[in-house]
Amino acid sequence: MSEQVRSSFQKWDVRGTGFISKDELTLLIRSLDPQITDGEIKVLFTEARVEGEDMVRYERFVSWLFFDTPDVKLSLPKHPQAAIDNKPLWEVALSSAMASAAKYCPMCNEVEVYFGDVRSRIEKPEFADQVQRLLAQRCNDDQTYCATVDDSIQLAEGALQCSSRMAALAMPTPDEIRIAFEAHDAQVGGEGRLPVYELVNVMRYLQVQVALATLTEIESRKAADLELLKSNNALREKGLWEGAMASAKLKAYQRYEEGAVDAYFDEVRERLRSAAYEEHVKGPLLTKVDSDKDGKVSFIEASGIITSALVCSADLAGAKKPTTESIREVFDAHDTISQGWDFMGGAEFLNLMRYLQVQIAEAMLPLSLVVKPEL
């Protein structure tokens, strides 16, 4: 049945972008089920978390509808009371999350760095202190109080770090919190109440889940943006840099205060949009890169500066070096027909350089005084 529905979506998607509009989706749903009501469609969109989107990735929608979506939620061992290698469940979950991210986000070369940051943050005393403070407030400073599953559900929003932009997709549901609580409870005797140090471990486990769901969604959006660029000349003319900045911010929210991240990237955006930057790129920089002086930049001419920028950002982030394919992909994503394929004029070259600057800015974020100290 799911393949039939996918086939129906693909007939509407004549350009092969992977997206259809919300109105087209509504019409298609009605064609598949003429009896469905407006209220039922609204509930469907809410449950699928697409109610606020103008364009919908139908592959993801169909996968959700038929429960065959990649499992980006973390599974728990069947017998959690027997700790795996004596590790707390959040450490097992972290290893599982890294494996899942490597499988479902093959183009992301920062998986180890990303989850290394997650580990560092949830191991810090500040994370445990925050959970303890929230529990103390809830139990009126009763030092003998042990947390219940309801406490876990109520405290999760304050204890877990998740950007407001990702909350609908990444924050665990009450049922997911309950499952995590019960798994940890089983490890310590199954009495339905957890001491504060075990509640901290529950929150660590859930934070790993938030981090995995966030990374998976970010990489999914980046892949979708790249596919759209291939078939939409108007989007190709805008380039990837603003989408790359949005993705960088979503990842940074996992580590730093949201306002500080916004301030840092607002400064980057203002600089890249400035007349001075545009004049520099279209003038002296293009002239320097344009080795044959024909007024255009070919892939061969641009590959050096692309490679240098991506290697620099990878070195700063401790990530893997860019591949030949990824270097070519960056050029192709910004290449349009205006100067002929495989050649860039000033406008295309400007967007390419903006994109590369965003990559470097993202890698340099931990060094910025704007976001220090880390949460």
C-alpha positions as CSV (number, residue, x, y, z in Angstrom):
1,M,0.0,0.0,0.0
2,S,2.8,2.4,0.9
3,E,4.3,2.0,-2.6
4,Q,1.0,2.8,-4.2
5,V,0.8,6.0,-2.2
6,R,4.4,6.9,-3.1
7,S,3.6,6.3,-6.8
8,S,0.6,8.7,-6.5
9,F,2.8,11.4,-4.9
10,Q,5.4,11.0,-7.6
11,K,2.8,11.6,-10.4
12,W,2.1,15.0,-8.8
13,D,5.8,15.7,-8.4
14,V,6.4,16.3,-12.1
15,R,9.8,18.0,-11.6
16,G,11.0,15.2,-9.3
17,T,11.9,17.6,-6.4
18,G,10.6,15.3,-3.7
19,F,8.2,18.0,-2.5
20,I,4.6,18.8,-3.0
21,S,2.6,21.8,-1.7
22,K,0.2,21.4,1.3
23,D,-2.8,22.1,-1.1
24,E,-1.6,19.3,-3.4
25,L,-1.2,17.0,-0.5
26,T,-4.7,17.7,0.7
27,L,-6.1,17.0,-2.8
28,L,-4.2,13.8,-3.0
29,I,-5.3,12.6,0.4
30,R,-8.9,13.3,-0.6
31,S,-8.5,11.4,-3.9
32,L,-7.2,8.4,-1.9
33,D,-9.9,8.7,0.8
34,P,-13.0,10.7,-0.4
35,Q,-14.7,10.3,3.0
36,I,-12.0,12.1,5.0
37,T,-13.1,15.3,6.7
38,D,-11.3,18.6,7.1
39,G,-10.8,18.0,10.8
40,E,-9.3,14.6,10.2
41,I,-6.8,16.1,7.6
42,K,-5.9,18.7,10.2
43,V,-5.3,16.1,12.8
44,L,-3.2,14.1,10.3
45,F,-1.0,17.1,9.5
46,T,-0.5,17.8,13.2
47,E,0.4,14.3,14.0
48,A,2.8,14.1,11.1
49,R,4.3,17.5,12.2
50,V,3.8,19.2,8.8
51,E,1.0,21.6,9.8
52,G,3.3,24.6,9.6
53,E,5.0,23.8,6.3
54,D,4.1,25.1,2.9
55,M,5.9,22.4,1.0
56,V,6.0,18.8,2.3
57,R,8.6,16.1,1.6
58,Y,6.3,13.4,0.6
59,E,8.8,10.5,1.1
60,R,9.0,11.4,4.8
61,F,5.2,11.9,5.1
62,V,4.5,8.4,3.5
63,S,7.2,6.8,5.7
64,W,5.6,8.3,8.8
65,L,2.1,7.3,7.6
66,F,3.1,3.6,7.1
67,F,5.5,3.4,10.0
68,D,8.5,2.6,7.8
69,T,10.5,5.7,8.7
70,P,14.2,5.3,9.6
71,D,14.4,4.7,13.4
72,V,16.0,7.8,14.7
73,K,14.5,7.2,18.1
74,L,16.7,5.1,20.4
75,S,15.8,1.6,21.3
76,L,16.4,0.3,24.8
77,P,17.7,-3.2,25.7
78,K,15.1,-5.8,26.3
79,H,16.4,-6.5,29.8
80,P,17.7,-3.2,31.0
81,Q,18.3,-4.4,34.5
82,A,21.3,-6.2,33.1
83,A,23.4,-3.2,32.2
84,I,25.3,-3.7,29.0
85,D,29.0,-4.0,29.9
86,N,28.1,-2.2,33.1
87,K,27.5,1.0,31.2
88,P,24.6,3.4,32.0
89,L,21.9,3.3,29.4
90,W,22.8,6.8,28.1
91,E,26.3,5.6,27.1
92,V,24.8,2.6,25.2
93,A,22.3,5.1,23.6
94,L,25.2,7.3,22.6
95,S,27.0,4.5,20.7
96,S,23.7,3.5,19.1
97,A,23.0,7.1,18.1
98,M,26.4,7.5,16.4
99,A,25.8,4.3,14.5
100,S,22.4,5.4,13.4
101,A,23.7,8.8,12.3
102,A,26.5,7.3,10.3
103,K,23.9,5.1,8.5
104,Y,21.2,7.7,7.9
105,C,23.4,10.7,7.4
106,P,26.2,9.4,5.3
107,M,27.1,12.8,3.9
108,C,27.7,14.3,7.4
109,N,31.4,14.0,8.2
110,E,31.0,15.4,11.7
111,V,29.2,12.6,13.4
112,E,32.0,11.8,15.9
113,V,32.6,15.5,16.7
114,Y,28.9,16.2,17.1
115,F,28.2,13.4,19.5
116,G,31.5,14.1,21.3
117,D,30.1,17.5,22.1
118,V,26.9,15.8,23.3
119,R,28.9,13.5,25.6
120,S,30.9,16.4,27.0
121,R,27.8,18.5,27.7
122,I,25.8,15.8,29.5
123,E,28.8,14.7,31.6
124,K,29.4,18.1,32.9
125,P,28.3,18.9,36.5
126,E,26.2,21.7,35.2
127,F,23.8,19.2,33.5
128,A,23.3,17.2,36.6
129,D,23.0,20.3,38.7
130,Q,20.2,21.6,36.5
131,V,18.2,18.4,36.8
132,Q,18.7,18.4,40.6
133,R,17.6,22.0,40.9
134,L,14.4,21.3,38.9
135,L,13.6,18.3,41.0
136,A,14.3,20.2,44.2
137,Q,11.8,22.9,43.1
138,R,9.2,20.3,42.3
139,C,9.5,18.5,45.6
140,N,9.9,21.6,47.8
141,D,13.5,20.8,48.6
142,D,12.7,17.5,50.2
143,Q,16.1,15.8,50.2
144,T,14.6,12.3,50.5
145,Y,12.3,12.7,47.6
146,C,12.7,10.2,44.7
147,A,11.4,11.1,41.2
148,T,8.4,9.5,39.6
149,V,7.6,9.1,36.0
150,D,5.3,12.1,36.2
151,D,8.2,14.1,37.6
152,S,10.3,13.0,34.6
153,I,7.7,14.1,32.1
154,Q,7.2,17.5,33.8
155,L,11.0,18.2,34.2
156,A,12.1,17.2,30.7
157,E,11.3,20.5,29.0
158,G,13.5,22.4,31.5
159,A,16.3,19.8,31.7
160,L,16.8,19.0,28.0
161,Q,18.4,21.5,25.7
162,C,16.5,21.7,22.4
163,S,16.0,24.8,20.2
164,S,12.5,26.1,19.8
165,R,12.8,25.5,16.1
166,M,13.4,21.8,16.6
167,A,11.2,21.1,19.6
168,A,8.2,19.7,17.6
169,L,10.5,17.2,15.9
170,A,13.1,16.4,18.4
171,M,11.7,16.6,21.9
172,P,10.6,13.3,23.3
173,T,6.9,12.6,23.8
174,P,5.5,11.7,27.3
175,D,5.3,8.1,26.1
176,E,9.0,8.1,25.1
177,I,9.9,9.6,28.5
178,R,7.8,7.0,30.3
179,I,9.6,4.2,28.4
180,A,13.0,5.7,29.3
181,F,12.0,6.1,32.9
182,E,10.8,2.5,33.2
183,A,14.0,1.1,31.6
184,H,16.1,3.0,34.2
185,D,13.7,2.0,37.0
186,A,14.0,-1.7,36.0
187,Q,17.8,-1.4,36.5
188,V,17.5,-0.3,40.1
189,G,14.7,-2.6,41.3
190,G,11.5,-1.5,39.6
191,E,9.9,0.4,42.4
192,G,8.5,3.2,40.3
193,R,10.7,5.9,41.9
194,L,14.2,7.0,41.0
195,P,16.9,8.6,43.1
196,V,18.2,11.9,41.7
197,Y,21.4,10.4,40.2
198,E,19.2,8.0,38.2
199,L,16.9,10.8,37.1
200,V,20.0,12.5,35.8
201,N,20.8,9.4,33.7
202,V,17.3,9.4,32.3
203,M,17.7,13.0,31.2
204,R,21.1,12.1,29.7
205,Y,19.5,9.3,27.7
206,L,16.8,11.6,26.5
207,Q,19.3,14.4,25.6
208,V,21.1,11.9,23.3
209,Q,17.7,11.2,21.7
210,V,17.1,14.9,21.2
211,A,20.6,15.2,19.6
212,L,20.1,12.3,17.2
213,A,16.6,13.5,16.1
214,T,18.0,17.0,15.6
215,L,21.0,15.9,13.5
216,T,18.9,13.6,11.4
217,E,16.4,16.3,10.6
218,I,19.2,18.8,9.8
219,E,20.9,16.4,7.4
220,S,17.6,15.5,5.8
221,R,16.8,19.2,5.2
222,K,20.2,19.8,3.7
223,A,19.8,16.8,1.3
224,A,16.3,18.0,0.3
225,D,17.7,21.5,-0.3
226,L,20.4,20.1,-2.5
227,E,17.8,18.1,-4.5
228,L,15.6,21.2,-5.0
229,L,18.6,23.2,-6.2
230,K,19.2,20.7,-8.9
231,S,15.8,21.3,-10.5
232,N,15.0,24.9,-9.6
233,N,17.0,27.6,-11.3
234,A,15.6,30.4,-9.0
235,L,16.9,28.6,-6.0
236,R,20.2,27.8,-7.6
237,E,20.7,31.6,-8.1
238,K,20.2,32.1,-4.4
239,G,22.8,29.5,-3.5
240,L,23.1,27.3,-0.4
241,W,24.6,29.7,2.1
242,E,21.5,30.8,3.9
243,G,20.3,27.2,4.2
244,A,23.7,26.2,5.5
245,M,23.6,28.9,8.0
246,A,20.2,27.8,9.3
247,S,21.5,24.2,9.7
248,A,24.6,25.5,11.5
249,K,22.4,27.4,13.9
250,L,20.3,24.4,14.7
251,K,23.4,22.3,15.5
252,A,24.9,25.1,17.6
253,Y,21.7,25.4,19.7
254,Q,22.6,21.9,21.0
255,R,25.7,23.5,22.7
256,Y,25.1,27.2,23.3
257,E,22.4,29.6,24.4
258,E,20.1,30.4,21.5
259,G,20.4,34.1,21.7
260,A,24.2,34.0,21.6
261,V,24.1,31.7,18.6
262,D,21.7,34.0,16.8
263,A,23.9,37.0,17.6
264,Y,27.0,35.3,16.2
265,F,25.4,34.2,12.9
266,D,23.6,37.6,12.5
267,E,27.0,39.2,12.4
268,V,28.2,36.6,9.8
269,R,25.1,37.2,7.7
270,E,25.5,41.0,7.8
271,R,29.1,40.7,6.7
272,L,28.4,38.4,3.9
273,R,25.5,40.6,2.6
274,S,27.6,43.8,2.8
275,A,28.5,45.8,-0.2
276,A,32.2,45.6,0.8
277,Y,32.2,41.8,0.8
278,E,30.4,41.6,-2.6
279,E,32.8,44.1,-4.2
280,H,35.8,42.2,-2.9
281,V,34.6,38.8,-4.1
282,K,33.4,40.0,-7.5
283,G,36.4,42.1,-8.0
284,P,39.9,41.2,-6.6
285,L,39.1,37.7,-5.5
286,L,37.4,36.6,-8.8
287,T,40.3,38.2,-10.7
288,K,42.8,36.2,-8.6
289,V,41.0,32.9,-9.1
290,D,40.3,33.4,-12.8
291,S,43.6,32.2,-14.0
292,D,42.9,32.4,-17.7
293,K,41.4,35.9,-17.4
294,D,38.2,35.2,-19.3
295,G,36.0,36.8,-16.7
296,K,34.6,33.5,-15.6
297,V,35.5,30.9,-13.0
298,S,35.6,27.2,-14.0
299,F,35.4,24.3,-11.7
300,I,39.2,23.7,-12.2
301,E,39.9,27.3,-11.2
302,A,37.5,27.2,-8.2
303,S,38.4,23.8,-6.9
304,G,41.5,25.1,-5.1
305,I,39.6,27.7,-3.1
306,I,36.7,25.3,-2.3
307,T,39.2,22.6,-1.1
308,S,41.1,25.1,1.0
309,A,37.9,26.4,2.7
310,L,36.4,22.9,3.3
311,V,39.7,21.5,4.6
312,C,40.1,24.6,6.9
313,S,36.6,24.1,8.4
314,A,37.1,20.3,8.7
315,D,40.4,20.9,10.6
316,L,38.9,23.5,12.9
317,A,35.9,21.1,13.7
318,G,38.1,18.0,13.9
319,A,36.0,16.4,11.1
320,K,37.0,14.3,8.2
321,K,38.6,15.9,5.1
322,P,36.3,16.7,2.2
323,T,36.1,14.1,-0.6
324,T,36.6,14.9,-4.3
325,E,32.8,14.3,-4.8
326,S,31.8,16.7,-2.0
327,I,34.1,19.4,-3.5
328,R,32.5,19.0,-6.9
329,E,29.0,18.9,-5.3
330,V,29.6,22.3,-3.7
331,F,30.5,23.8,-7.1
332,D,27.7,22.2,-9.0
333,A,25.1,23.4,-6.4
334,H,26.0,27.0,-7.2
335,D,26.5,26.7,-10.9
336,T,23.8,28.1,-13.2
337,I,23.3,28.4,-16.9
338,S,24.0,32.2,-16.8
339,Q,27.7,31.8,-17.9
340,G,27.2,28.3,-19.2
341,W,27.4,25.1,-17.2
342,D,30.7,24.6,-15.4
343,F,31.5,28.3,-15.4
344,M,30.6,30.9,-12.8
345,G,30.1,34.7,-13.2
346,G,30.3,37.1,-10.3
347,A,26.9,36.4,-8.8
348,E,27.4,32.7,-8.7
349,F,30.9,33.0,-7.4
350,L,29.7,35.4,-4.7
351,N,27.1,32.8,-3.4
352,L,29.8,30.1,-3.5
353,M,32.1,32.2,-1.4
354,R,29.3,33.0,1.0
355,Y,28.6,29.3,1.4
356,L,32.3,28.5,2.1
357,Q,32.5,31.4,4.6
358,V,29.5,29.9,6.5
359,Q,31.3,26.6,6.7
360,I,34.3,28.3,8.3
361,A,32.2,30.4,10.6
362,E,30.4,27.3,11.8
363,A,33.7,25.6,12.6
364,M,35.1,28.7,14.4
365,L,32.0,29.2,16.5
366,P,33.5,27.4,19.6
367,L,36.4,30.0,19.5
368,S,34.0,33.0,19.6
369,L,33.7,35.1,22.7
370,V,30.0,35.7,21.7
371,V,29.0,32.2,22.8
372,K,31.4,31.7,25.7
373,P,31.1,30.3,28.2
374,E,29.6,27.0,27.0
375,L,26.3,25.8,28.6
